[in-house]
């Protein structure tokens, strides 16, 4: 049994989801998992005897103009490591978490091993700032192992930070026990008529997601295919999307659902997912859709091409090319035979390439590797449950 500490951003976001689900899987395998975060991870769910939560409390000492969260986190990491005798700290994001883990290791000694997972923003945005590059480089180079969620992110990390150390490719994953095609005929009927298709977009509505492209594609698709658009999530570009919908006169065809927790059931309502992002290090929502048998029409950007097989599990087009995306969407929605082939390909790829058991095995191997131990032999199990066959 290993004792694993996990630090991530515990609120909504792909990195927090992956970190929390990974921790839960490690707990199921008998390891002891300690989450060290500023609030309870929202996906943590029910009680598990092998999962513990340690809250990071920030000092409000009056001389601090800004609360020193990073230092408080590093101190809490060191405290939990010593009290719980942790073997590994697995931190998600180089800045600030890998840097905090480095400080914690300085406090407790080299027996603590640090694994850092890069998810994207720490490289694609923060690493663009010259003032932060050295800190990010420090966090990465002083980690005992580094993983990234796509080959594209590995390449960008090497290019931007001039890093030549080994970085493991460890794709994101979804739990096949949760993400599978749901029977949601009644739920669909709340939003669309039987003859209508449902297109969907799920994101944090940041500019990089190009939400206006989503509305543009749907406006064109809806002229040829009876359809509805469901927009899931909230964020800074939400008002722009609402204005665009009104400008096109689509108020009766577009539904804003806000944030939703049960993503698997929501996605299962859709016929297509739209993901025209300007940048995606991986595109977790497209994998969630894939696992539910929903193809994606997306942009040929970042790590998306590593996830979506063009012409098999979805279609990819250049960033901003809404005409091509529209053409692909209409072609797929009108061709029932092709659509069913894409759907089956989605399920096969999600279960065989991004299986949660396989990715969990990979992380276990990394943990044992940095500890200089041999991982107990275990054959990965990725059988398809009866629910998966729906």
C-alpha positions in Angstrom: 0.0 0.0 0.0 1.2 3.5 -0.9 0.4 6.7 0.9 -0.3 9.3 -1.7 -0.9 13.1 -1.3 -2.8 14.9 -4.0 -3.0 18.6 -4.6 -5.2 20.1 -7.3 -7.7 22.9 -7.9 -10.7 21.4 -6.2 -13.4 23.4 -8.0 -14.9 22.9 -11.5 -12.3 22.2 -14.2 -10.9 19.2 -16.0 -7.7 19.0 -14.0 -9.5 18.9 -10.7 -11.9 16.2 -12.1 -9.0 14.0 -13.3 -7.0 14.5 -10.1 -10.0 13.6 -7.9 -11.1 10.6 -9.9 -7.5 9.3 -9.9 -7.4 9.6 -6.2 -10.6 7.7 -5.8 -9.3 4.9 -8.1 -6.1 4.7 -6.0 -8.2 4.4 -2.9 -10.2 1.6 -4.4 -6.9 -0.2 -5.1 -6.1 -0.1 -1.4 -3.8 2.9 -1.3 -4.2 5.7 1.2 -5.0 9.0 -0.5 -4.7 12.4 1.2 -6.2 15.4 -0.6 -4.4 18.6 0.4 -6.4 21.5 -1.0 -8.1 24.8 -0.1 -11.6 23.3 -0.2 -13.1 19.8 -0.6 -12.8 18.6 -4.2 -16.3 18.8 -5.7 -16.1 15.3 -7.3 -15.0 13.6 -4.2 -18.4 12.2 -3.5 -19.2 9.5 -0.9 -17.1 8.5 2.1 -14.2 6.1 1.6 -12.1 4.8 4.4 -8.9 5.3 2.3 -9.5 8.9 1.5 -8.6 11.9 3.7 -9.0 15.6 3.3 -6.6 18.2 4.7 -7.7 21.8 4.3 -5.2 24.5 3.5 -5.8 27.6 5.8 -4.3 30.9 4.8 -2.9 33.3 7.3 -4.6 36.7 7.6 -1.7 38.3 9.3 -2.2 42.1 8.9 1.2 42.8 7.3 0.3 40.6 4.3 -1.3 42.7 1.5 -2.3 39.4 -0.2 -2.9 36.1 1.7 0.2 33.9 1.1 -1.7 30.8 -0.2 1.4 29.3 -1.8 3.4 29.3 1.4 0.5 28.0 3.4 0.1 25.2 0.9 3.8 24.3 1.1 3.7 24.3 4.9 0.5 22.1 4.9 2.1 19.7 2.5 5.1 19.3 4.7 2.9 18.9 7.8 0.7 16.2 6.2 3.8 14.4 4.8 5.4 14.1 8.2 2.2 13.3 10.1 0.9 10.7 7.7 4.2 9.4 6.4 3.3 10.0 2.8 5.4 8.3 0.1 4.4 10.5 -2.9 3.0 13.9 -3.5 1.1 14.1 -6.8 0.5 17.7 -7.7 -1.6 18.9 -10.7 -0.2 22.0 -12.3 3.4 23.2 -12.2 2.5 26.6 -10.8 2.0 26.9 -8.0 1.6 23.3 -6.9 4.9 21.8 -8.1 6.8 24.7 -6.7 5.0 24.3 -3.3 5.8 20.6 -3.4 9.5 21.5 -4.0 9.4 23.7 -0.9 7.7 20.9 1.1 10.4 18.5 0.0 13.1 20.9 1.2 11.4 20.9 4.6 10.9 17.1 5.0 13.8 15.6 3.1 14.5 13.8 -0.2 12.6 10.6 1.0 9.4 12.4 -0.3 8.9 11.9 -4.0 7.0 14.5 -6.1 5.0 13.7 -9.3 3.8 16.7 -11.3 1.0 16.5 -13.9 0.8 19.3 -16.5 -2.7 20.0 -17.7 -2.2 22.9 -20.0 -2.9 26.4 -18.5 0.4 26.3 -16.5 2.2 26.0 -19.9 0.0 27.5 -22.5 -0.7 30.7 -20.5 1.5 31.1 -17.5 4.7 30.0 -19.2 4.2 32.8 -21.7 5.0 35.2 -18.9 8.8 35.8 -18.7 8.5 36.6 -15.0 7.1 33.1 -14.3 9.1 30.9 -16.6 11.9 30.2 -14.1 9.5 29.3 -11.4 7.6 26.9 -13.7 10.9 25.4 -14.9 12.0 24.9 -11.3 8.8 23.1 -10.4 9.1 20.8 -13.4 12.9 20.1 -13.2 12.8 19.4 -9.4 9.9 16.9 -9.6 10.9 13.3 -9.5 8.5 12.5 -12.3 6.5 14.7 -14.7 3.5 13.7 -16.8 1.4 15.6 -19.4 -2.0 14.9 -20.7 -1.1 15.0 -24.4 1.9 14.8 -26.7 1.1 18.3 -27.9 1.5 19.6 -24.4 4.8 17.8 -24.0 6.1 19.4 -27.2 4.9 22.9 -26.1 6.5 22.5 -22.7 9.9 21.6 -24.2 9.6 24.5 -26.7 8.5 27.2 -24.3 10.7 26.3 -21.3 13.7 24.6 -23.0 13.2 21.5 -20.9 14.9 18.2 -22.0 14.0 16.0 -19.0 11.7 13.0 -19.5 8.0 13.6 -19.4 5.6 10.7 -19.4 2.5 10.9 -21.6 -0.5 10.0 -19.4 -3.8 10.8 -21.1 -6.8 11.9 -19.2 -9.5 9.3 -18.7 -13.1 8.7 -17.7 -14.6 6.1 -15.4 -16.4 3.6 -17.6 -18.7 2.8 -14.7 -20.0 6.4 -14.9 -19.6 7.4 -18.5 -21.6 5.2 -20.8 -24.7 5.7 -23.1 -27.7 6.4 -20.9 -31.3 5.8 -21.7 -32.6 9.4 -21.7 -35.6 9.5 -24.0 -37.7 11.2 -21.4 -35.0 13.7 -20.6 -34.5 14.5 -24.3 -38.2 15.1 -24.7 -37.9 18.1 -22.3 -35.7 19.9 -24.8 -36.3 18.5 -28.3 -39.1 16.9 -30.4 -38.6 13.3 -31.6 -37.6 14.4 -35.1 -35.0 17.0 -33.8 -31.3 16.4 -33.2 -29.5 17.8 -30.1 -26.2 19.6 -30.5 -24.3 20.4 -27.2 -21.4 22.5 -26.0 -20.0 22.2 -22.4 -17.3 24.5 -21.1 -16.3 27.3 -18.8 -17.3 29.8 -21.6 -13.8 31.4 -21.7 -12.8 33.2 -24.9 -10.4 30.3 -25.8 -13.5 28.1 -26.1 -14.8 30.2 -29.0 -18.5 30.0 -27.9 -19.6 32.4 -30.6 -18.3 29.8 -33.2 -20.6 27.2 -31.4 -23.6 29.5 -32.0 -22.5 30.2 -35.6 -22.2 26.5 -36.4 -25.6 25.7 -34.9 -27.3 28.6 -36.7 -26.1 27.1 -40.0 -26.9 23.5 -39.1 -30.4 24.3 -37.9 -31.3 25.7 -41.3 -30.8 22.2 -42.8 -31.4 19.8 -39.9 -34.3 20.2 -37.3 -32.3 20.6 -34.1 -31.8 22.2 -30.7 -28.6 23.5 -29.1 -27.9 22.9 -25.4 -25.2 25.1 -23.8 -23.9 23.8 -20.5 -21.7 25.8 -18.2 -21.1 29.4 -17.3 -18.3 31.9 -17.8 -17.2 35.3 -19.1 -18.4 34.9 -22.6 -21.9 33.7 -21.6 -23.4 37.2 -22.2 -21.9 37.3 -25.6 -23.4 34.0 -26.5 -26.8 35.1 -25.3 -26.5 38.2 -27.5 -25.5 36.1 -30.5 -28.4 33.8 -30.0 -30.8 36.7 -29.9 -29.1 38.3 -33.0 -29.7 35.1 -34.9 -33.3 34.8 -33.6 -32.6 31.4 -32.1 -34.1 32.0 -28.7 -36.6 29.1 -29.2 -33.9 26.7 -30.3 -31.1 27.3 -27.8 -31.3 26.4 -24.1 -28.8 27.6 -21.5 -28.5 24.9 -18.9 -25.9 26.5 -16.7 -23.5 24.3 -14.7 -24.5 20.6 -14.3 -23.0 18.0 -12.1 -24.3 14.8 -13.7 -22.4 15.4 -17.0 -22.8 11.8 -18.1 -26.5 11.9 -18.2 -26.6 15.4 -19.8 -24.1 14.4 -22.6 -26.1 11.2 -23.3 -28.9 13.5 -24.5 -26.7 14.8 -27.3 -26.3 13.7 -30.9 -23.2 15.8 -31.4 -20.7 17.7 -29.2 -19.3 21.0 -30.6 -15.8 21.8 -29.5 -14.3 24.6 -31.7 -11.7 25.7 -29.1 -8.7 27.8 -30.0 -6.6 25.7 -27.7 -7.2 22.5 -25.7 -4.4 20.6 -24.1 -6.6 17.5 -24.2 -10.3 18.2 -24.3 -11.8 16.1 -21.5 -15.4 16.9 -22.4 -14.9 15.3 -25.8 -13.7 12.1 -24.1 -16.7 12.2 -21.8 -18.9 12.5 -24.9 -17.0 9.8 -26.7 -17.5 7.4 -23.8 -21.3 8.1 -24.0 -21.3 7.4 -27.8 -21.5 11.0 -28.9 -19.2 12.1 -31.8 -17.4 15.5 -31.7 -17.1 18.2 -34.3 -14.1 20.2 -33.2 -11.1 22.2 -34.1 -7.7 20.8 -35.1 -6.0 22.4 -32.2 -3.7 21.3 -29.3 -4.4 17.8 -28.1 -7.8 17.4 -29.7 -6.4 15.4 -32.7 -4.9 12.9 -30.2 -8.3 12.3 -28.8 -10.7 12.6 -31.8 -9.9 10.4 -34.8 -10.9 12.5 -37.8 -13.4 10.6 -39.9 -14.0 7.9 -37.3 -15.0 9.3 -34.0 -15.7 12.8 -35.1 -14.5 15.5 -37.5 -11.8 18.2 -37.1 -11.5 21.5 -38.9 -9.2 24.5 -38.8 -9.8 27.0 -35.9 -12.6 29.4 -36.8 -13.7 27.4 -39.9 -17.3 27.2 -39.0 -18.4 26.5 -42.6 -16.4 23.3 -42.6 -17.6 22.3 -39.1 -21.2 22.9 -40.3 -20.7 20.7 -43.3 -19.3 17.9 -41.2 -22.1 18.2 -38.7 -24.9 18.1 -41.3 -23.3 15.2 -43.1 -23.1 13.1 -39.9 -26.6 14.0 -38.7 -28.2 13.2 -42.0 -26.5 9.8 -42.5 -27.9 7.3 -40.0 -25.5 4.5 -41.1 -22.4 6.6 -40.8 -23.6 8.1 -37.5 -24.0 4.6 -36.0 -20.5 3.7 -37.2 -19.0 6.8 -35.6 -20.9 6.1 -32.4 -19.6 2.5 -32.2 -16.1 3.8 -32.9 -16.4 6.4 -30.1 -17.3 3.7 -27.6 -14.5 1.4 -28.7 -11.9 4.1 -28.5 -13.0 5.4 -25.1 -13.0 1.9 -23.6 -9.7 0.7 -25.1 -7.5 3.7 -25.3 -8.7 5.9 -22.4 -9.8 3.2 -20.0 -9.6 4.3 -16.4 -8.0 1.1 -15.3 -5.2 1.4 -17.8 -4.4 5.0 -16.9 -4.5 4.2 -13.2 -2.1 1.3 -13.8 0.2 3.8 -15.6 0.2 6.2 -12.6 0.8 3.4 -10.2 3.8 2.4 -12.2 5.1 5.9 -12.0 4.6 6.1 -8.3 6.5 2.9 -7.7 9.2 3.9 -10.2 10.1 7.1 -8.3 10.1 5.2 -5.1 12.5 2.7 -6.6 10.1 -0.2 -6.0 8.6 -2.8 -8.2 4.9 -2.5 -8.8 2.9 -5.6 -7.8 1.9 -7.5 -11.0 -1.7 -6.9 -12.0 -3.5 -7.6 -15.3 -5.5 -4.5 -16.4 -9.2 -5.2 -16.4 -11.3 -3.2 -19.0 -14.3 -5.5 -19.5 -17.4 -3.8 -20.8 -20.2 -3.9 -18.3 -23.8 -4.6 -19.3 -24.6 -0.9 -18.9 -21.9 -0.1 -21.5 -23.7 -2.2 -24.1 -26.8 -0.1 -24.1 
